[in-house]
Amino acid sequence: MRDRLPLLAGLLALAVAIGVGSSLIADGIRARSPSNTISVTGSAKQRIVSDYIVWDAHVSARAGTAPAALKQLAAWTARVRTFFTQEGVTAGELTATPVAALAPGDIDDEGNPISDYRLTRSFQLRSNRVGAIAAIAERSARLLADGVPLAADPPQYIFTRLPELRPRLLATATRDAQRRARVLIAASGGRLGSLRGVDVGVFQVTSPNSTDVSDYGTYDTSTLRKDVTAVVNVTFALH
């Protein structure tokens, strides 16, 4: 029995060593797995010029009776339509909404009850003649000078070919990520392998040189020229 004790102790030590070694090997594989890939962010930006414009404006009239308010609104509506016609606006570019009305006892936008009749007619110009409509919006101040209370929003500038631009920007952003990955691994003597995955971020359409971004994407309509930015996170294999 005593002769067997050293043998049993040796077998026990060997079993422990094998168990520990197996554990270390497994841990080593798990530790090396993350280092077999590299994830890099790439981006691409392009300056574009809007090819569509939307401009909203309205006139309002108020009086103690509905007929009086309607008469005044009709006169101002006619002046606005004449202005648009003289400026070359086509029927396909102009949309006029039905008259919106508030009567005594209604509540205004500030939450206050009103005591008169308030009528509003809204107009919207939509066109691919971006420069022409923008100029008309500028010249609409003449109506104010003539006593027509035209209220207008700033023009909205839109780029309709964004779906065509997206694939090209994504390809450029992916190549940018690949270049960055090569720079990062060059010093270590590694070699970049095949692409393993791509996570596409939201597109940002901003005013030129803007730093405004959003997790849900940004679409700025305030400027004629815009920057379209694409961001991707690309994972590559390492050799």
trRosetta pair geometry for C-beta under 8 A, 3 or more apart (Angstrom, degrees):
i j d omega theta_ij theta_ji phi_ij phi_ji
1 4 5.8 -57 -156 31 34 109
1 5 7.2 50 147 -39 63 92
2 5 5.7 -33 -159 2 41 117
3 6 7.5 -52 -176 27 39 98
3 7 7.5 28 138 -6 64 113
4 7 5.3 -64 -159 44 52 115
4 8 5.8 51 147 -23 83 104
5 8 5.8 -55 -144 37 31 108
5 9 6.2 31 158 -19 65 106
6 9 5.6 -56 -147 38 32 112
6 10 6.2 33 154 -22 66 105
7 10 5.7 -55 -150 34 31 111
7 11 6.4 29 154 -17 65 105
8 11 5.7 -54 -147 37 32 110
8 12 6.2 34 154 -20 66 106
9 12 5.7 -55 -148 36 31 112
9 13 6.3 31 154 -19 65 106
10 13 5.7 -55 -149 36 31 110
10 14 6.3 32 153 -20 65 106
11 14 5.6 -54 -148 36 32 113
11 15 6.4 34 153 -21 66 103
12 15 5.7 -52 -149 33 31 111
12 16 6.4 31 154 -17 64 105
13 16 5.8 -54 -150 37 32 111
13 17 6.2 33 152 -21 65 107
14 17 5.6 -54 -147 36 31 112
14 18 6.3 32 154 -20 66 103
15 18 5.8 -53 -148 35 31 110
15 19 6.3 30 154 -18 64 107
16 19 5.7 -57 -149 38 31 111
16 20 6.1 26 156 -16 67 107
17 20 5.9 -56 -144 40 29 107
17 21 6.0 30 156 -20 65 109
18 21 5.7 -57 -145 38 28 112
18 22 6.2 30 156 -21 64 105
19 22 5.9 -53 -148 34 28 110
19 23 6.4 28 153 -18 62 106
20 23 5.6 -56 -152 36 32 113
20 24 6.3 30 152 -19 67 105
21 24 5.7 -55 -147 36 33 109
21 25 6.3 34 154 -21 66 104
22 25 5.7 -53 -148 34 31 112
22 26 6.4 30 154 -17 65 105
23 26 5.8 -56 -150 37 31 109
23 27 6.2 29 153 -17 66 108
24 27 5.5 -54 -144 40 32 111
24 28 6.1 38 153 -25 65 104
25 28 5.5 -54 -150 32 30 114
25 29 6.7 31 152 -19 64 101
26 29 5.8 -53 -153 32 33 110
26 30 6.5 28 152 -13 66 105
27 30 5.7 -57 -149 40 35 110
27 31 6.0 34 153 -22 68 108
28 31 5.6 -55 -143 36 31 111
28 32 6.2 23 159 -16 66 108
29 32 6.0 -60 -145 38 28 103
29 33 6.5 44 154 -41 62 99
30 33 5.8 -40 -151 9 32 119
31 34 7.5 -57 -176 26 33 98
31 35 7.8 14 142 -2 61 113
32 35 5.6 -69 -161 44 51 110
32 36 6.7 63 145 -40 77 98
33 36 5.8 -50 -160 11 37 117
34 37 7.1 -79 -170 44 41 87
35 238 6.9 -71 149 58 62 147
36 237 6.5 -20 155 -152 83 74
36 238 5.5 -157 -167 49 37 95
37 196 5.7 -50 -127 21 126 159
37 235 5.4 13 175 -177 124 101
37 236 6.5 161 -156 81 73 39
37 237 5.8 -48 -100 -106 75 42
37 238 6.2 -163 -89 -4 19 93
38 181 5.5 136 103 -143 127 106
38 184 6.7 171 -178 93 148 135
38 185 6.6 -129 -31 -56 165 120
38 192 7.7 -78 44 -118 127 85
38 235 7.1 166 83 -149 35 59
38 236 5.5 -15 59 58 86 90
38 238 5.8 83 -16 -57 101 113
39 233 6.0 18 179 173 105 97
39 234 7.0 170 -150 86 60 36
39 235 4.6 -25 -94 -94 82 80
39 236 7.9 168 -85 16 35 65
40 177 4.6 147 100 -166 101 85
40 178 7.8 154 73 -69 137 22
40 180 4.8 171 179 94 137 114
40 181 4.4 -138 -7 -67 152 89
40 184 6.8 -167 -92 3 127 145
40 233 7.4 175 87 -153 28 59
40 234 5.8 -23 63 63 78 86
40 236 7.3 -3 13 5 107 108
41 177 6.4 -118 140 -107 13 102
41 180 7.6 -29 67 77 50 162
41 231 6.5 -7 -170 -171 103 98
41 232 7.2 163 -151 87 56 43
41 233 5.2 -29 -96 -100 72 73
41 234 7.8 147 -102 16 22 73
42 173 4.5 136 115 171 98 66
42 174 5.9 138 73 -100 150 16
42 175 7.2 153 -173 64 153 36
42 176 3.7 142 -160 84 105 91
42 177 2.8 -97 -31 -45 121 80
42 178 7.2 7 -73 0 148 56
42 179 7.8 104 -114 37 118 85
42 180 6.3 -168 -87 13 84 126
42 231 7.4 164 86 -152 45 52
42 232 5.3 -12 61 62 91 91
42 233 7.9 165 19 -92 68 26
42 234 6.1 9 5 3 115 119
43 173 5.4 -16 -137 -128 15 100
43 176 6.1 -77 47 97 41 156
43 229 6.3 -5 -172 -171 109 97
43 230 6.7 164 -153 86 59 53
43 231 4.9 -16 -101 -101 90 73
43 232 7.6 174 -82 21 43 65
44 169 4.6 -179 92 -162 125 73
44 170 7.6 -134 33 -63 135 14
44 172 3.7 98 -111 98 149 112
44 173 4.0 -108 -6 -60 102 77
44 176 6.1 -176 -63 -11 82 137
44 229 7.2 165 85 -150 45 54
44 230 5.0 -3 55 54 92 99
45 169 8.0 56 -84 -140 16 113
45 227 5.6 -5 -170 -174 109 106
45 228 6.9 158 -153 80 56 47
45 229 4.7 -13 -100 -99 87 81
45 230 7.8 -170 -75 22 44 63
46 165 6.8 -141 65 -167 145 125
46 169 6.3 -114 -1 -92 119 108
46 227 7.3 153 77 -154 33 59
46 228 5.3 -16 61 58 85 97
47 208 6.6 29 -124 -111 108 101
47 225 6.2 4 -175 -177 99 108
47 226 7.4 162 -152 84 55 37
47 227 5.8 -34 -95 -97 63 68
47 228 8.0 171 -92 16 15 75
48 159 5.3 50 122 -119 137 150
48 161 8.0 -159 -157 67 139 101
48 165 7.1 -48 -79 -94 142 162
48 225 7.1 165 85 -153 41 62
48 226 5.5 -19 62 63 88 86
48 227 7.8 145 17 -106 77 19
48 228 5.7 29 -3 -10 123 115
49 159 7.7 134 93 -101 28 106
49 224 6.3 0 -153 151 76 88
49 225 5.5 -32 -101 -99 65 73
49 226 8.0 157 -96 20 20 74
50 53 6.9 92 131 -71 126 75
50 130 6.0 147 103 -126 94 149
50 157 3.7 -154 -16 173 175 99
50 158 5.7 99 -154 57 110 25
50 159 5.1 -104 -114 -65 59 72
50 223 7.8 164 -21 109 125 53
50 224 5.3 -120 27 -158 110 51
50 225 7.4 -122 -8 -72 82 26
50 226 6.7 76 -55 -7 89 111
51 128 6.0 -3 158 -148 79 93
51 130 6.5 -118 -150 -38 24 132
51 158 7.6 -65 59 95 57 66
51 159 6.1 73 16 -131 85 54
51 160 5.6 -86 74 22 109 97
51 161 6.7 45 24 -6 142 103
52 126 7.5 4 -178 -171 100 79
52 127 7.4 177 -151 94 64 32
52 128 5.5 -41 -99 -100 70 66
52 130 6.8 -103 -84 -77 4 101
52 157 7.6 134 79 -163 53 47
52 158 4.3 -37 77 72 103 102
52 159 7.4 174 26 -86 92 15
52 160 5.1 74 -14 -36 132 112
53 125 7.5 -3 111 112 96 97
53 126 7.5 -178 91 -142 53 41
53 127 5.9 -15 58 63 91 76
53 128 7.8 142 15 -112 77 19
53 129 7.6 -71 32 79 118 48
53 130 4.6 133 -30 -124 118 68
53 133 4.8 176 90 76 139 135
53 134 6.3 -119 -130 -52 160 84
53 155 5.4 -15 -165 -176 109 120
53 156 6.8 144 -160 75 55 55
53 157 5.9 -20 -104 -103 78 58
53 158 7.0 -179 -82 21 27 84
54 124 6.8 -12 -168 -172 88 102
54 125 7.2 163 -153 86 40 58
54 126 5.2 1 -107 -103 79 80
54 155 7.0 146 74 -164 43 67
54 156 4.3 -14 61 58 96 110
54 158 6.7 45 -5 -13 102 123
54 221 7.9 -23 46 -178 105 138
55 124 7.0 159 81 -155 48 54
55 125 4.5 -1 55 54 99 103
55 133 5.8 -170 -5 163 132 112
55 134 7.9 175 -65 -90 133 45
55 136 7.7 170 62 85 166 103
55 137 5.1 -134 -137 -82 148 122
55 152 7.0 0 176 -167 96 115
55 153 7.2 -177 -160 72 56 83
55 155 4.7 -35 -88 -106 96 80
55 156 7.3 -171 -73 18 45 72
56 122 6.8 -12 -166 -172 95 106
56 123 7.3 156 -154 86 48 55
56 124 5.1 -15 -101 -103 73 83
56 152 6.8 159 97 -153 52 66
56 153 4.7 23 65 29 97 118
57 80 7.6 -172 111 -150 125 133
57 122 7.4 159 89 -156 38 62
57 123 5.1 -15 67 62 85 101
57 124 7.8 167 25 -82 62 40
57 140 6.8 -120 -104 -171 159 161
57 150 5.6 6 178 -177 122 101
57 151 6.6 164 -158 87 69 43
57 152 3.8 -22 -103 -100 96 90
57 153 7.2 -142 -74 17 53 67
58 120 5.5 20 171 -176 129 101
58 121 6.3 172 -153 88 80 44
58 122 4.2 -34 -94 -103 109 66
58 123 6.6 171 -85 15 50 71
58 150 7.5 156 80 -152 27 60
58 151 5.7 -20 64 63 77 92
58 152 7.7 160 16 -83 55 51
59 73 6.8 151 110 -142 104 73
59 76 4.5 -161 158 132 152 129
59 77 6.5 -158 57 -72 134 61
59 80 6.0 -146 -22 -41 134 141
59 120 7.2 172 88 -147 40 60
59 121 5.7 -3 56 56 85 92
59 148 6.5 -51 -114 176 132 92
59 149 5.9 118 -144 79 81 74
59 150 5.5 -44 -79 -96 90 59
59 151 7.4 150 -91 16 39 76
60 73 7.5 -34 -161 -105 26 102
60 118 6.3 2 -176 -174 113 90
60 119 6.7 163 -153 86 63 46
60 120 4.4 -20 -99 -97 89 83
60 121 7.9 180 -81 21 45 60
60 149 6.6 -63 50 100 72 124
60 151 7.3 3 1 10 103 122
61 69 4.9 152 114 -165 102 71
61 70 7.6 169 81 -70 137 15
61 72 3.9 159 -150 97 141 111
61 73 4.0 -130 15 -61 132 80
61 76 6.5 174 -59 14 112 134
61 118 7.5 172 87 -149 42 48
61 119 5.2 -10 58 59 88 96
61 120 8.0 179 20 -76 60 43
62 69 5.9 -12 -137 -117 20 114
62 116 5.3 77 178 111 100 129
62 117 6.4 168 -149 86 59 52
62 118 4.5 -11 -98 -100 98 74
62 119 7.4 174 -79 19 48 65
63 66 7.9 167 75 -84 103 10
63 68 3.6 -132 141 104 156 110
63 69 4.0 -157 29 -62 100 74
63 72 6.3 144 -39 5 126 134
63 116 6.3 -170 95 180 18 117
63 117 5.7 -19 64 59 67 101
64 68 6.5 25 50 50 67 145
64 116 5.5 -72 -96 -128 42 99
64 117 7.2 51 140 13 8 93
65 68 4.6 88 63 8 89 105
65 69 7.0 -162 90 -6 46 87
65 117 6.5 -13 133 6 14 136
66 69 5.8 -59 -146 39 33 109
66 70 6.0 31 158 -20 68 110
66 101 7.7 24 -131 -152 105 136
66 103 7.4 -18 -78 -109 108 99
66 117 4.8 -179 -88 -121 56 163
66 119 7.9 97 -149 -52 70 122
67 70 5.7 -57 -143 39 30 111
67 71 6.2 34 158 -24 65 105
68 71 5.8 -51 -147 32 29 112
68 72 6.6 26 155 -14 62 106
68 117 7.6 130 64 56 86 128
69 72 5.9 -58 -152 38 31 109
69 73 6.2 30 153 -18 67 109
69 116 7.6 141 -69 154 130 97
69 117 4.2 -132 -9 103 152 113
69 118 6.9 -126 -149 -96 146 17
69 119 4.8 135 145 1 113 115
70 73 5.6 -55 -143 39 32 111
70 74 6.2 36 156 -24 66 105
70 99 7.6 20 -119 -154 88 168
70 119 6.1 97 -85 -31 57 170
71 74 5.8 -52 -148 32 28 112
71 75 6.7 28 154 -19 61 104
72 75 5.8 -55 -154 33 33 111
72 76 6.6 23 154 -11 66 107
73 76 5.9 -60 -148 42 33 106
73 77 6.0 37 154 -24 68 108
73 99 6.7 80 138 -124 154 124
73 119 4.6 -70 -53 100 153 125
73 120 7.8 -128 -127 -86 130 14
73 121 6.0 130 -179 -14 111 113
74 77 5.6 -52 -143 35 29 114
74 78 6.5 33 156 -21 62 104
75 78 5.9 -55 -154 32 29 111
75 79 6.7 29 150 -18 62 105
76 79 5.5 -52 -151 34 38 114
76 80 6.4 37 152 -19 68 103
76 121 7.8 165 92 40 101 123
76 148 5.2 141 -143 -141 92 93
76 149 7.0 -30 -138 38 149 75
76 150 7.9 -180 179 -64 112 76
77 80 5.7 -55 -149 36 33 110
77 81 6.3 31 154 -17 66 106
77 96 7.7 81 -156 -153 113 141
77 121 5.1 13 -94 65 114 165
78 81 5.8 -54 -145 38 31 110
78 82 6.3 34 155 -21 64 106
79 82 5.7 -54 -149 35 29 113
79 83 6.5 34 152 -22 63 105
79 143 6.6 127 135 -137 113 103
79 146 7.1 -164 -172 108 138 133
79 148 5.0 -151 103 -88 142 142
80 83 5.6 -53 -152 33 33 114
80 84 6.6 31 152 -17 65 104
80 121 8.0 -179 43 97 150 122
80 123 6.5 -155 151 -31 137 152
80 143 6.6 36 -96 -125 72 150
80 148 6.6 170 -61 172 82 147
80 150 6.4 135 -100 -93 113 119
81 84 5.7 -53 -149 36 34 110
81 85 6.3 34 153 -19 66 106
81 96 7.8 -22 -85 -67 105 146
82 85 5.7 -55 -148 36 31 112
82 86 6.3 30 155 -17 65 108
83 86 5.9 -58 -148 39 28 109
83 87 6.3 20 155 -14 64 113
83 140 7.1 92 148 -121 144 72
83 142 7.3 168 -132 81 126 112
83 143 5.9 -41 -70 -72 163 112
84 87 5.7 -64 -147 42 30 108
84 89 4.0 -48 178 40 92 139
84 94 5.9 76 168 -91 152 144
84 123 7.6 -144 -61 -172 145 149
84 125 7.7 -169 -132 -81 121 119
84 136 7.5 57 -122 -171 65 137
85 88 7.9 65 176 -53 29 16
85 89 6.7 -75 -75 52 29 87
87 136 4.7 98 166 -118 148 111
87 139 6.9 165 -108 79 129 135
88 132 7.0 -74 87 -179 126 130
89 93 5.3 -125 -167 80 82 125
89 94 5.3 75 150 -50 123 116
89 125 6.3 -86 -135 -117 127 120
89 133 7.9 80 -103 -106 96 84
89 136 6.8 89 -61 -133 107 165
90 93 4.8 92 58 5 78 103
90 94 7.2 -173 88 -1 40 92
91 94 6.3 -71 -143 45 30 98
93 125 5.4 16 154 -153 97 80
93 126 6.2 -162 -155 63 61 51
93 127 4.5 8 -130 -71 116 111
93 129 7.6 -35 -106 31 145 114
93 133 7.4 -150 -176 -89 135 121
94 123 6.6 -28 -159 -164 93 101
94 124 7.5 143 -154 78 46 48
94 125 5.9 -21 -95 -98 63 72
95 123 7.1 148 81 -159 52 51
95 124 4.7 -14 61 60 101 96
95 125 7.9 -176 22 -77 73 28
95 126 7.1 18 0 6 113 107
96 121 6.5 -1 -169 177 102 104
96 122 7.2 157 -154 86 53 50
96 123 5.4 -20 -101 -102 74 74
97 100 7.3 12 117 -33 121 98
97 121 6.9 173 67 -161 76 56
97 122 4.4 14 29 59 121 98
97 123 7.7 -137 8 -70 79 31
97 124 7.7 61 -32 -5 97 103
99 119 5.4 -12 -174 -167 116 104
99 120 6.9 142 -160 69 64 41
99 121 5.6 -39 -101 -80 71 82
100 119 7.2 149 78 -157 50 51
100 120 4.6 -20 60 61 100 99
100 121 7.8 175 18 -77 76 33
100 122 7.3 34 -2 -14 118 105
101 117 7.0 -23 -162 -166 98 90
101 118 7.1 146 -156 82 50 55
101 119 5.2 -12 -103 -103 78 75
101 120 7.8 -169 -73 22 37 71
102 106 4.4 -140 -162 79 88 149
102 108 6.8 55 -165 -92 165 71
102 114 5.8 56 139 47 123 152
102 117 7.2 161 85 -155 60 43
102 118 4.3 0 54 56 106 102
102 119 7.9 -152 28 -67 65 39
103 106 5.5 103 55 -18 57 115
103 114 7.9 154 106 84 21 111
103 117 5.9 -5 -115 -108 58 77
104 114 6.4 -120 -117 105 42 75
104 115 5.3 26 -128 -154 97 34
104 116 6.4 45 -76 -58 88 11
104 117 7.1 -50 -31 -60 77 63
105 113 6.3 -26 -143 -160 28 109
105 114 7.5 -44 26 63 21 66
106 113 7.2 143 80 -146 29 62
106 114 5.6 -12 68 37 80 107
107 111 6.0 -12 -178 -147 116 34
107 112 6.8 147 -153 71 70 23
107 113 5.9 -46 -95 -89 64 52
107 114 7.4 162 -115 -6 15 86
108 111 7.2 -50 72 17 66 18
108 112 5.3 -11 40 60 106 79
108 113 7.8 149 -1 -128 83 5
108 114 5.4 95 -45 -52 102 111
108 118 7.8 45 -101 31 103 161
114 118 6.4 -59 173 -8 162 123
125 133 5.4 177 131 -145 133 122
125 136 7.2 141 -91 87 179 139
125 137 8.0 -144 49 -65 139 94
127 130 7.4 -171 101 -65 87 40
127 132 7.3 -65 115 73 146 106
127 133 5.0 154 53 -47 126 138
129 132 4.0 -22 151 40 114 121
129 133 5.6 118 92 -22 85 93
130 133 6.4 -66 -147 40 23 102
130 134 6.2 21 159 -18 63 112
130 157 6.9 59 -148 -128 121 92
130 224 6.9 116 159 -133 132 103
131 134 5.8 -59 -146 37 28 112
131 135 6.4 28 157 -19 64 106
132 135 5.8 -57 -153 35 29 110
132 136 6.6 31 150 -20 64 104
133 136 5.4 -49 -148 34 38 115
133 137 6.5 44 151 -23 65 100
133 155 6.9 132 121 -123 101 135
134 137 5.6 -49 -153 31 33 115
134 138 6.8 35 148 -19 62 102
134 155 5.5 -80 -106 -3 77 170
134 224 7.5 -10 -82 -81 159 118
135 138 5.5 -51 -154 34 37 113
135 139 6.3 26 153 -12 68 108
136 139 5.8 -60 -143 44 33 104
136 140 6.5 54 152 -46 64 93
137 140 5.7 -35 -155 1 32 120
137 152 6.6 176 -151 156 91 150
137 154 8.0 81 167 -153 146 40
137 155 5.3 -129 -25 -52 170 110
138 141 7.1 -35 166 -2 45 105
139 142 5.8 -5 169 -6 74 113
140 143 5.6 -24 -178 12 67 114
140 144 7.8 70 134 -12 69 92
140 150 5.9 -110 165 111 111 150
140 152 6.1 71 98 -28 152 156
141 144 5.4 -44 -163 31 55 115
141 145 6.6 57 142 -20 72 100
142 145 5.4 -53 -152 36 39 115
142 146 6.4 31 151 -13 69 107
143 146 5.7 -62 -149 43 34 106
143 148 4.1 -61 175 66 95 121
143 150 4.6 43 100 0 138 133
144 147 7.8 84 -176 -43 30 10
144 148 6.7 -89 -76 67 31 67
144 149 7.3 59 -114 -115 73 34
144 150 6.2 -105 -59 43 78 90
153 156 7.7 8 119 -36 119 93
154 222 6.5 22 118 -133 142 79
156 221 4.0 0 -157 156 84 133
156 222 7.8 -39 -120 -76 55 38
157 221 5.5 163 49 -171 56 64
157 222 7.2 -28 26 89 102 9
157 223 6.2 -84 48 94 142 27
157 224 5.1 -146 -127 -100 160 41
157 226 7.5 179 108 -38 116 113
158 221 6.2 -7 -71 -126 70 104
159 162 5.5 98 106 -52 101 92
159 165 8.0 -6 143 1 128 145
159 205 7.0 -153 34 -148 124 138
159 226 6.4 -116 -26 42 132 134
159 228 7.5 -100 76 -61 160 126
161 164 4.7 -38 -179 37 88 118
161 165 6.1 91 123 -26 84 100
162 165 5.5 -61 -145 38 37 112
162 166 6.4 54 157 -42 69 94
162 203 7.4 137 -174 125 120 161
162 205 7.2 -51 -109 -78 135 138
162 228 6.9 -177 -125 -121 93 144
163 166 5.9 -36 -149 7 32 118
164 167 7.7 -57 -176 25 34 98
164 168 7.9 17 143 -1 62 112
165 168 5.9 -70 -163 44 47 109
165 169 5.9 39 151 -19 82 112
165 228 6.2 42 129 106 145 163
166 169 5.9 -65 -146 40 29 107
166 170 6.2 27 161 -20 67 108
166 203 6.7 -82 -111 -70 97 144
166 230 7.1 127 -146 -89 62 134
167 170 5.7 -57 -146 36 31 111
167 171 6.4 31 157 -20 65 105
168 171 5.8 -54 -151 35 31 111
168 172 6.4 28 153 -16 65 107
169 172 5.6 -55 -147 39 34 111
169 173 6.1 34 154 -20 67 107
169 203 7.6 79 94 -117 151 111
169 228 6.6 -100 -82 122 156 108
169 229 7.9 166 -170 -166 137 19
169 230 3.9 129 138 -2 115 139
170 173 5.7 -53 -143 38 31 111
170 174 6.3 34 155 -21 64 105
170 200 6.5 -17 -126 -121 119 119
170 230 5.5 -109 -75 166 55 153
170 232 6.4 90 -149 -54 75 133
171 174 5.8 -54 -149 34 30 112
171 175 6.6 29 153 -16 63 104
172 175 5.8 -54 -150 37 33 110
172 176 6.4 38 149 -23 65 104
172 230 7.5 108 65 60 95 124
173 176 5.4 -50 -150 33 34 116
173 177 6.6 37 150 -20 64 101
173 230 4.7 -115 -37 104 144 103
173 231 6.4 -167 -153 -120 143 19
173 232 4.6 123 124 10 121 107
174 177 5.6 -49 -151 33 35 112
174 178 6.6 37 149 -21 64 103
174 195 7.9 6 -170 -115 118 144
174 198 6.6 -27 -107 -118 114 132
174 232 5.7 -19 -75 72 69 156
174 234 5.8 110 -138 -75 74 144
175 178 5.4 -50 -149 34 36 115
175 179 6.5 39 152 -20 66 101
176 179 5.8 -51 -150 33 33 111
176 180 6.5 31 152 -17 64 106
177 180 5.7 -56 -149 38 33 112
177 181 6.3 35 153 -23 66 105
177 232 6.0 -86 -33 88 141 100
177 233 7.5 147 -119 -142 144 23
177 234 4.0 115 127 27 153 127
178 181 5.7 -52 -147 33 31 112
178 182 6.6 32 154 -20 64 104
178 192 7.2 110 -159 164 80 158
178 234 7.0 -45 -57 100 67 155
178 236 7.3 107 -115 -68 72 141
179 182 5.9 -55 -152 33 32 111
179 183 6.6 32 152 -19 64 104
180 183 5.7 -54 -152 34 34 112
180 184 6.4 34 152 -21 66 107
181 184 5.7 -56 -149 34 33 112
181 185 6.5 7 163 -1 68 109
181 192 5.6 99 122 -112 114 130
181 234 7.4 -89 -40 91 134 109
181 236 5.4 83 -177 20 163 143
182 185 6.5 -69 -143 46 27 93
182 186 6.1 48 157 -52 65 100
182 192 5.5 -66 -88 -25 75 141
183 186 5.8 -39 -146 1 28 120
184 187 7.9 -69 172 22 29 97
185 188 5.5 -65 -161 44 59 109
185 190 4.1 -74 -180 68 114 114
185 191 7.4 -154 129 -47 133 9
185 192 6.2 149 51 -63 144 82
185 238 6.7 -168 -121 -126 150 110
186 190 8.0 -88 -70 52 16 74
190 238 5.4 -22 -179 -165 134 107
190 239 6.9 139 -174 70 79 49
191 238 7.2 127 70 -166 50 59
191 239 4.3 -35 72 68 103 101
192 236 5.4 -12 -163 150 93 147
192 237 7.8 109 -179 77 51 57
192 238 6.9 -45 -116 -109 39 58
192 239 7.6 -8 73 20 7 91
193 196 8.0 46 95 -43 106 99
193 236 5.9 152 63 165 68 87
193 237 3.1 -55 83 88 134 96
193 238 5.8 -121 1 -57 108 9
193 239 4.9 118 -67 -29 104 96
194 236 7.0 -179 95 -153 25 74
194 237 5.2 23 48 23 67 119
195 198 7.0 3 176 -48 123 96
195 234 6.5 -56 -139 -172 102 108
195 235 7.4 101 -168 81 61 56
195 236 5.8 -49 -105 -103 47 72
195 237 7.9 -94 -41 1 5 83
196 235 4.4 -64 70 109 105 100
196 236 6.2 157 4 -121 94 15
196 237 5.5 117 -51 -47 113 79
197 234 7.4 171 90 -154 52 47
197 235 4.3 16 51 43 90 117
198 232 5.7 -19 -166 -173 98 121
198 233 7.4 146 -160 78 48 51
198 234 5.3 -9 -107 -107 76 76
198 235 7.6 -142 -66 22 38 74
199 232 6.7 148 76 -165 51 65
199 233 4.2 -10 58 59 107 101
199 234 7.7 -152 26 -69 68 36
200 230 7.8 -36 -157 -171 91 100
200 232 5.4 -27 -107 -109 57 88
201 230 7.4 148 66 -174 90 55
201 231 3.9 -11 47 80 139 97
201 232 6.5 -145 8 -82 86 35
201 233 7.2 86 -40 -14 100 89
202 214 7.5 -55 91 89 145 76
202 215 7.2 100 16 162 139 33
202 216 6.3 135 -96 172 172 20
202 217 3.7 -122 164 -66 128 91
202 231 7.9 9 53 44 46 101
203 217 5.7 34 63 -133 57 115
203 228 6.4 -9 -176 -168 112 89
203 229 6.9 154 -161 76 62 51
203 230 5.7 -26 -108 -93 83 72
204 212 7.9 174 -168 100 121 67
204 213 5.3 -47 -109 -121 147 82
204 214 7.3 147 -110 31 97 72
204 217 6.3 -153 -85 -147 53 59
204 218 4.8 27 -145 42 78 99
204 227 7.8 1 109 105 92 89
204 228 7.4 157 83 -154 53 41
204 229 4.5 -11 59 56 101 104
204 231 7.9 37 -1 -9 108 107
205 217 7.8 31 10 175 82 93
205 218 6.2 -150 51 101 56 70
205 219 4.6 28 59 -121 118 59
205 220 6.0 -149 116 27 76 72
205 226 5.4 18 -178 162 85 139
205 227 7.5 170 -151 83 42 47
205 228 5.3 -8 -104 -103 77 75
205 229 7.9 -170 -74 21 35 70
206 210 3.9 -131 159 63 124 126
206 212 5.5 161 -128 63 126 93
206 213 7.6 -58 -60 -78 138 59
206 218 5.6 32 -75 104 87 130
206 220 5.1 69 -137 0 38 131
206 226 6.4 149 75 -163 30 88
206 227 5.3 -20 65 60 85 95
206 229 7.2 0 14 4 108 113
207 210 4.5 90 61 -40 78 128
207 212 7.8 51 29 30 89 121
207 220 5.0 -92 -37 128 74 160
207 222 6.3 -32 -74 70 120 102
207 223 4.4 100 -122 3 93 142
207 225 7.9 73 -155 90 60 69
207 226 6.4 -70 -104 -118 30 68
207 227 7.4 19 108 14 19 91
208 223 6.8 -119 -3 133 84 159
208 225 5.5 16 -48 110 118 107
208 226 6.9 -139 -54 -128 65 21
208 227 5.6 114 -115 -32 45 101
209 227 7.0 126 -33 -28 32 143
210 220 7.0 99 18 -31 165 160
210 227 6.9 -170 31 37 86 121
212 218 5.8 143 123 -136 98 166
212 220 7.4 99 76 -62 134 125
213 218 6.1 -127 -135 -11 34 130
214 217 5.9 -34 78 59 103 16
214 218 4.7 127 12 -58 108 88
220 223 6.5 16 129 22 117 94
220 226 6.3 170 71 -124 101 115
223 226 6.0 143 82 -74 103 74
